[in-house]
């Protein structure tokens, strides 16, 4: 399942880091890719909050 949620990541300068794709890669993990090619993997804790974030692909 692929879903685009927001035009830009929160806190990013306007016009940069626009979210291109958000994909569930496992039941507890989401991979978000920006238009610039940066990739963020987020592990979601059982309570629904982000547990850990890893940035790759700069």
CORNOR-V180406 format. One record per run of one state. SS is the DSSP state (H for helix, E for strand, C for the rest). FROM is the first residue (numbers start at 1). TO is the last residue. If there is no record, write none. Layout:
((SS:FROM:TO) (SS:FROM:TO))
//
This chain:
((C:1:1) (E:2:3) (C:4:18) (E:19:26) (C:27:28) (E:29:34) (C:35:38) (E:39:44) (C:45:49) (E:50:56) (C:57:58))
//
